[in-house]
Amino acid sequence: MKRSDRLRWWIVGLICIGTILNYLARNTLGVLAPQLTHILAMGTKQYSYVVGAFQLAYTLMQPVCGWIVDRIGLRIGFALFALAWSVVNMAHALARGWIGLGVCQGLLGATGSAAIPSGMKAIAEWFPPKERSVATGWFNVGTSVGALIAPPLVITVSLFASWRVAFIVTGGLGLFWAYAWFRFYNSPQHHPAITADELAYIEQDRPAPLLHRTRASEILGSKRFWSIAVPRFLVEPAWQALTFWMPLYLATERGMNLKQIALFAWLPFLCADLGGVLGGYLSPFFMKRFGMALIPSRVLGFSLAAVLMIAPGCVGLVASPYAAIGLLCIGGFAHQIISVLINTLSADVFAAEAVGTANGFVGQAGWFGGLLFSLLVGQLAGTIGYAPLFGSLSVFDLVAAAVLIATLGRTPTVLR
């Protein structure tokens, strides 16, 4: 294998592709929701239970997956989970009703929840602290690219073949990536293509390895964990709303058909890509331009994006469906800035050996918030509509920023 002085960025690219395929798989259901609610005779409540099955399993399994990856290593662990979520997504084609979909979604959530903890662990291993937010920004692009390509790809396949084939296609792509990850990934210390100079660069400013394994009780008992987990709990419902509920919202309240959804539903995720990349560069910019310390620079970027999240909360105030999509685009852009910075903070405040587990617990907090919000939408959307529910998302993000400012806003440097 040819040696490279920028191997760490190739690693980010590989992680990004895996994240794209992970989010393509998990977004397949949301894109097909307008079809499946009719084909499988699902009401809004039944659909919320199917979504809830994914979210509950994802919520419970994130720290478990992170723990497994921390224990058996990224190379084997991430490949096994990718293989599992790909097969499970293909199994959706066998569903005959909403209960079968719910079972498959639960299994998809359980296996697919390994993606973000694994990606953050790789970044903690491969990047010094000053580059982590940039690396996370590019890695996080995968979350929105997967959601971006899902509407046109999934709807095209479903129209020319069937919804069952759409699940097989989006799941089958992940099988190739699982092999590629197992074939090409290794830690910096053992990778055959890394140079001595790059290894030395990666290890600069890195704390000494932990002398003992960090226990889950230590993570959950630390103030720095809750400083990240509470904001993540509050901001995650916004992404869940875009992923699982936006296509159904556009169909039921904005009167769009499948072709129109395929034409426009990807736009918020394109804007999310831009926000994800920008979010990675904000922290280094604030540090260089204003002389800010590492963690306060992350908090400032988070807070500015939280203000922008007022926009998607105003979708109920506009008459045009295209204006509503524009506001959702601002929401996608802002949320991915938030996502990049909150994920990077988990690598800032925990040692690399514990990042998988810690990020899993942080993600669990976020997905618990997303689960509660989805169940709330399922119960109330049919009576009060989507507008008040989307409006609450703006409040959640502003409160999250206030919590982060109060707990980490004055922290000068990386915590361990």
N, C-alpha and C positions, 0 to 999 in steps of 0.2 A: 504494500500500500504506500502511495506517494506521501512523503512528509509535507506538512503545511504549517505555516506560522499563524494561520487564522482558522485553525481547525474548529475552535469553539463556535464560530459562526456557522460552519457547516452542520454542527450538532444542533444549533438552534433551528436551522432549516429543516432538519430531519424531524425534530420535535413538532415544528409547526405543521408539517404535512400530516403527522399522526393526529394532531389536534383537529385539523380540518376534517379528516375522515371520521373522527369521533363525533364532532358536532354535526356533520352531515347525517350520520346515523341517527343521532338523537333528535334532529329537526325533521326527520321524515314524517313522523306522526303528525306534528303540527301542521305541516304543509298539506297533508292528506285529510286533515280534520273535516273540512267542508264536504268532502266526498264520503268519508267513513261514517259521519253522523247520519247520513241518509242510507248508505248501503247496509250498515250494521245496526240501524235503528237505535242510535245513541242520542239521548238528550244531552243538554248541557251538563246536568248533574253526573250522568254516566261518564261523559268525557272527562269531567274533572276528577273522577275516581281513577280513570286510566292514567291521566297525567299524574295524579297523586301517588299511584303505585310506583312510577318512575322516581318521583321526587323523594318518597319515603325510603325506598331502597338506596337511592343515591345519598340521601342524608345519613343513613345509618352506616353505609359502607365506606364513605370517604376516608375516615380515620383508619378503618380496618385495612383498606387498600394501601394507604400511606404507610401503615405499620408493616405490612407484608413486603412492600417495595424496599423499605428501610432495612428489613431483615435479610431478604434473599438477593437484593441488589437490583439495580435498574435494568440491566441488560436482560435478565431472565424475566423479572417481574413485569415490566412494561410489555414485553412481547407476549407473555401469557395472557395478560388482561386484554390486549388488543385482539388476540385470537378469539377470546371468549366473547367480547362485545360484538365482533363481526358475525360470529355464528348465531348469536342470540338475535341480532337484528334481522338476519335472513329468516329466522324462525317465525317472525311476524307473519310471513306469507301463509302460515298454516292456521292462523286465527280464524274462527268462525263467528265470533261475537265480541262484544266489548270486554267480557271477562277474559277471554283468551288474549286479547290485546293487552289487558291489564297485567296478566301474568308475564307476557313477553316484555312489557315495559319495565316491570319490576326487576327482571333479570338483566335488562339492558342498563338500568340505573345502577345495579349492584356491580356490574363489571366495568361499565364506562366511567365510573367515578374515580378510577385510577389515573385518568389522564392529567388533570391539573396538578395533584400532588407529585406525580412522577416528573412532569415537566419542570416544576419549581425545584425539585430535588436536583435535577440535571443542571439547572442554571446555578444553583448554589454550589455545585461541584465544579463547574466549568468556568465561572466568572468571578473576578474580584468584586467587592461591594460597589465600587464606583461605576461598573458597567452593567450591574444586574437589572436596573430598571429599563435600560435600553434593550437588553436581551429579552426581558419579560415582555416588553412591548411588541417585539417581533414574534415571539412565541405566541403571545395572546392574539395576534392577528388570525391565527388558526381558528379561534372560537367564532369569529364573525365571518371569516371566509367560508367556513363550513355551512353556517346559517345563510350566507349570501347565495351560494350556488344551489342550496337545497330547493328553493321554489321553482326555478326554471328546469332543473334537472329532474326532480321528482315528478313534477306535473307533466313534463314532456313524456317521461317513461310511462306514467300512469295513463295518459291519453292514447299513446301508441300501442301500449301493451296492456298493463293492468296495475292496480295499486299493489298487488302481491309481488309483481316483478320489480316494482320500485323499491320495495324493502330488500329484495334479493340483491339488486344492483348496489344500493348504498352500503349494504353489509359486506358484500363480496370484495369491495375495494380495500377494506381494512385488512384482509388476509395477506395481501401483497406487502402492506406496510409492516405487519408483524414480522414477516420474514426479514425485511430490510433492516428493521431495528436490531433484531437478534444477530444479523450478519455483520453490521457495521458499527454498533455502539460498544463503547467500553469507557471506563473511568479515565480521567486525564493521566493518572499515574501508570495505567496499564495499556493505554492506546498506542498501537504500533505506528501511527502516523503523526504523533505529536512531536514537536521539536523541544529541545531543552529550554530554549528562550521562552517559548509560549508557556511551558509548564511553570517556569519561574514567575512569569507574569501573572498567571492564574493564581498562584499561591501567595502573591504579595498581599499583605494586610489581612491574611487569613488567620483566625485564632487557632491555637493548638488543638489537635483532635481531642474529643472528649475521652476521659479515662474510663467512663462507664456509660452504658446505654441510658438515654433519657427515658424515664418512665412516663406513661400517660398521665399519672397523677401529678407529676412535676409540671407538665405542660399546662394542664387544666387548673393547677393551683397558682399559676403565675399571673401577675397583674398585666404583663405585656401581652399575654394571650387574649385576655378579655378586652384589652384596648383595641385589638384588631377584630375579634370575633363579634362584638356587639355592632360595630359599623357594618361588618359583612352581612349580619343578619338583616339589617335594615335596607341595604342597597340591592341585595340579590333579587327581590321580587320584581324589580324593573326588567331585568334580563329574562326572567321566567315569563313575564307578560309578553315580551317581544317574541320569544321562542315558541311558546305554547298557545298563546291566545290571540296574537295579532292577525293571523289568517282568518280565524273564526270571527274576530271583530270586524275585519274588512268585508267579510261576506254577509254577516247578519245585520250590522248597523250601517255599513257604508254601501251595501248593495253590489259589491263587486263579484264577478263570476271568476271561475278558475283561471281563465286566460289573463284577466286583469290582475289577479293576485300574482300570477307568475311574472307579469310585467313590472309590478311595482313593489311587491313585498320584500324584494332583496335590497332595496335602496337603504333602509335603516341599517342593514348589516354592512353595506359598503361604507357608510359613514362611520360605523363602528370600527371598521378597519383603520380608517384615518385617525380616529380617536385613540385606538390602541397603540399605533406607532407614535403619535404625538405624545401620548402619556409617558412613554419610555424616555423621551428626550426632555420632558419638562423639568424633572428633578436635576439632571446635570446642568441645564440652563440656569435654573434658580441658584444653584451652588456657585456657578461661574460668574453670573451677572450680579447677584446680590450678596455673594459671600455667605450663603446660608449653609447650615450644617445639613448632614445627609437626611436625617429623619424629618426635621421641619420642612425640608424641601418637598418631601413626599406628601406631607400633610397639606401644604399649600396647594399643590396641584389637585389633590383630592377635593379640597374645599371649593376651588374655582369650578370644577366640573359639577359639583353638587348644586351650585347656583344655576348652571345650565339645565339641570334636570327639571327645572320649573316648566320648561317648554313642553315635554310630553304630557305633563299633568294638565295642560290646557287643551287637549284634543276635543273635549266636549264643548269648547267655546267657538269652534270654527264649523262652518256649514259645508265647506268643500272637502271631499275625501282626499283630494290632493294636498290641501293645506294640512290635514290631519297627518298624512304620510310625511310631510315636511317636518312637522313637530316631532314625530316619532324618529325621524332621521337625526334631529338634534339630540334626542334622548339616547339613541344608539351611540352617537359620537361621544357624548359626555360619559355614558356609563362605562365604556371601555377604557377611558382615561382612569376612571375610578377603579376598575377591575385590575388594570396593570399595577397601579400604585398599592392597592391593598394586598395583592398577591406578593409583590416585591417586599413589602414590609414583613411578611412571614419569613422570608429569607434573611432579612436584616436583623431580626430580633431572636432568631433561633439558630443554633449551630447546624452546619450542613448535615451532620449525622442524624439530626432529628427533624429536618425540614419536611420530609414526607409525612410523618405522623402529625406534626404541628399544623401543616397546611391542610391536612385531611380534616382535623378538628375545626379549623377555621372555616373550611368549606362546608362542613356539617352544619355549623351555625347558620351559614348563608342559605343553604338548601332547606333548612328547617323553616326559615322565614319565607322562602319561595313556596314551600308546600302549604303553609298556612294561607298564603295569599291566593294560591290557586284554588284551594277549597272554598275560600271566601268568594272568589269570582264565580265558581260553580253554583254557589247558593244564591248569589245576589244579582248576577248579570242579567238574568231573565226578568227581574222585577224592577231594578233601579237603573239598569243599563251599565255600560262600561265606563262612562265618563267620570263618575265619582270615584270609581276604583282606580283609574289611571291618575286622577288628581291626587289621591293619597300617596302615590309613589314619590311625588315631589317633596312632600313633607318628610317621608322616611329618609330621603337622601340628605336633606338639610339637617335633620336631627343626627344622622350618622356623622356628618362633618363636625358638628358641635362636640360630639363625644370624642372624636379623634383629636380635635384641637385641645380639649380639656385634659386628655390623658397622655398624648405623645407630642403635643405641639411644641414643647420646650425641651424635648429630649435631644441632647447635643449630637450624639453619635450612635454607632451600631451597638445594640445590646446583646449580651450573651448570658 
